[in-house]
Amino acid sequence: MAAPTPGPAMAAAAAAALSGGTVRAKAFSGGEWAENFRLGPGTFDFLCGRLRAAIERRDTSMRRAVPAEVRLALTLWRLGACTEYRAVEQQFGVSRSTVCKILRDVCEAVVAILAPAYAAAPHAVATGTGGFALPQLAGVLARLPVPIRAPAEDAASYSDGRGWHSVVLQAAVDARGCFWDIEVGRPGGAGLRGTALYRRAQRGALCPAPHADVGGVAVPPFLLGRPRDPLLPWLLRPYRRAEASRRRRRRRFNAAAAAARAVAAAALGRLRGRWRCLQKRNDTDVAFLPTLLAACCLLHNVCQARGDACPPRWVAPPPGDPLGGEEEEEEEEEE
């Protein structure tokens, strides 16, 4: 039987079940939990175990602390439903200021505790089974605009040039559809050259994976960028149509690159579909957004690693082309 449509009543019941210490498996099926908290009960328990020491609070003489399970459930529901703080406040029975504090605490704990294990740069690059078809391809560089409320200060630097304000989530997507090297910047910033990834890779420290012998040549690990990105020792790009039409090898390279880009596009669709706060205008304080977006990526990676399904009805492909494949006529960025 299909899981019921997610809604506030289900989330409120889940919160009550958690705070009452009842067995979740008896209160909700796995499908119901997934619909409301965007992951299964097993992964929820896993996250509680990893994060409890950082997010649990003690009772005081003035009030009882919100249990760690409820703190995590509230955060997952907020990220997955993208409801207003007022709705979370009403459904979980805590004040709006407490909702904001819990969201911040849990997201910070997710980033601090899970990033070393779930978003580390690769120490080895697989090819073929378990990896991309292109030898030494460590990831596809993806950029996802996330709409935001216009900040009170320096709003112009967050303008995307089309009358909206946003931040840009940039990450490398590996062959498993997981994100590493997660950064958040402004659409009006310095682009790729202004990122920590660029500075580190230019020093020869893209990732710890070693060089590999490919046809007698020692090839370092590299990323696949947009056709408009500069050609660098660590960053390759697809051939433009006119270039690829002349050589069979170039067409084969582009076919393998297209397959890799499809993996990255599917990962972005699952990320946006699981954490629906990425689909709407985000009213979170812009200073906290990098932590919140990184937490979404890390929770996605945990779900991928643990095999939590992302139903097709959840998948929300990003609007436009976050991988930058439509710009063959655009000018190349300079080094």
Secondary structure in CASP SS format (residue, H / E / C, confidence):
PFRMAT SS
TARGET T0000
AUTHOR 0000-0000-0000
METHOD secondary structure of the structure
MODEL  1
M C 1.00
A C 1.00
A C 1.00
P C 1.00
T C 1.00
P C 1.00
G C 1.00
P H 1.00
A H 1.00
M H 1.00
A H 1.00
A H 1.00
A H 1.00
A H 1.00
A H 1.00
A H 1.00
A H 1.00
L H 1.00
S H 1.00
G C 1.00
G C 1.00
T C 1.00
V C 1.00
R H 1.00
A H 1.00
K H 1.00
A H 1.00
F C 1.00
S C 1.00
G H 1.00
G H 1.00
E H 1.00
W H 1.00
A H 1.00
E H 1.00
N H 1.00
F H 1.00
R C 1.00
L C 1.00
G C 1.00
P H 1.00
G H 1.00
T H 1.00
F H 1.00
D H 1.00
F H 1.00
L H 1.00
C H 1.00
G H 1.00
R H 1.00
L H 1.00
R H 1.00
A H 1.00
A H 1.00
I H 1.00
E C 1.00
R C 1.00
R C 1.00
D C 1.00
T C 1.00
S C 1.00
M C 1.00
R C 1.00
R C 1.00
A C 1.00
V C 1.00
P C 1.00
A H 1.00
E H 1.00
V H 1.00
R H 1.00
L H 1.00
A H 1.00
L H 1.00
T H 1.00
L H 1.00
W H 1.00
R H 1.00
L H 1.00
G H 1.00
A H 1.00
C C 1.00
T C 1.00
E C 1.00
Y H 1.00
R H 1.00
A H 1.00
V H 1.00
E H 1.00
Q H 1.00
Q H 1.00
F H 1.00
G C 1.00
V C 1.00
S C 1.00
R H 1.00
S H 1.00
T H 1.00
V H 1.00
C H 1.00
K H 1.00
I H 1.00
L H 1.00
R H 1.00
D H 1.00
V H 1.00
C H 1.00
E H 1.00
A H 1.00
V H 1.00
V H 1.00
A H 1.00
I H 1.00
L H 1.00
A H 1.00
P H 1.00
A H 1.00
Y H 1.00
A C 1.00
A C 1.00
A C 1.00
P C 1.00
H C 1.00
A C 1.00
V C 1.00
A C 1.00
T E 1.00
G C 1.00
T C 1.00
G C 1.00
G C 1.00
F E 1.00
A C 1.00
L C 1.00
P C 1.00
Q C 1.00
L E 1.00
A E 1.00
G E 1.00
V E 1.00
L E 1.00
A E 1.00
R E 1.00
L E 1.00
P E 1.00
V E 1.00
P E 1.00
I E 1.00
R C 1.00
A C 1.00
P C 1.00
A C 1.00
E C 1.00
D C 1.00
A H 1.00
A H 1.00
S H 1.00
Y H 1.00
S E 1.00
D C 1.00
G C 1.00
R C 1.00
G C 1.00
W C 1.00
H E 1.00
S E 1.00
V E 1.00
V E 1.00
L E 1.00
Q E 1.00
A E 1.00
A E 1.00
V E 1.00
D C 1.00
A C 1.00
R C 1.00
G C 1.00
C C 1.00
F E 1.00
W E 1.00
D E 1.00
I E 1.00
E E 1.00
V E 1.00
G E 1.00
R C 1.00
P C 1.00
G C 1.00
G C 1.00
A C 1.00
G H 1.00
L H 1.00
R H 1.00
G H 1.00
T C 1.00
A H 1.00
L H 1.00
Y H 1.00
R H 1.00
R H 1.00
A H 1.00
Q H 1.00
R C 1.00
G C 1.00
A C 1.00
L C 1.00
C C 1.00
P C 1.00
A C 1.00
P C 1.00
H C 1.00
A E 1.00
D E 1.00
V E 1.00
G C 1.00
G C 1.00
V E 1.00
A E 1.00
V E 1.00
P C 1.00
P C 1.00
F E 1.00
L E 1.00
L E 1.00
G C 1.00
R C 1.00
P C 1.00
R C 1.00
D C 1.00
P C 1.00
L C 1.00
L E 1.00
P C 1.00
W C 1.00
L E 1.00
L E 1.00
R C 1.00
P C 1.00
Y C 1.00
R C 1.00
R H 1.00
A H 1.00
E H 1.00
A H 1.00
S C 1.00
R C 1.00
R C 1.00
R H 1.00
R H 1.00
R H 1.00
R H 1.00
R H 1.00
F H 1.00
N H 1.00
A H 1.00
A H 1.00
A H 1.00
A H 1.00
A H 1.00
A H 1.00
R H 1.00
A H 1.00
V H 1.00
A H 1.00
A H 1.00
A H 1.00
A H 1.00
L H 1.00
G H 1.00
R H 1.00
L H 1.00
R H 1.00
G H 1.00
R H 1.00
W C 1.00
R H 1.00
C H 1.00
L H 1.00
Q C 1.00
K C 1.00
R C 1.00
N E 1.00
D C 1.00
T C 1.00
D C 1.00
V C 1.00
A C 1.00
F C 1.00
L H 1.00
P H 1.00
T H 1.00
L H 1.00
L H 1.00
A H 1.00
A H 1.00
C H 1.00
C H 1.00
L H 1.00
L H 1.00
H H 1.00
N H 1.00
V H 1.00
C H 1.00
Q H 1.00
A H 1.00
R H 1.00
G C 1.00
D C 1.00
A C 1.00
C C 1.00
P C 1.00
P C 1.00
R C 1.00
W C 1.00
V C 1.00
A C 1.00
P C 1.00
P C 1.00
P C 1.00
G C 1.00
D C 1.00
P C 1.00
L C 1.00
G C 1.00
G C 1.00
E C 1.00
E C 1.00
E C 1.00
E C 1.00
E C 1.00
E C 1.00
E C 1.00
E C 1.00
E C 1.00
E C 1.00
END
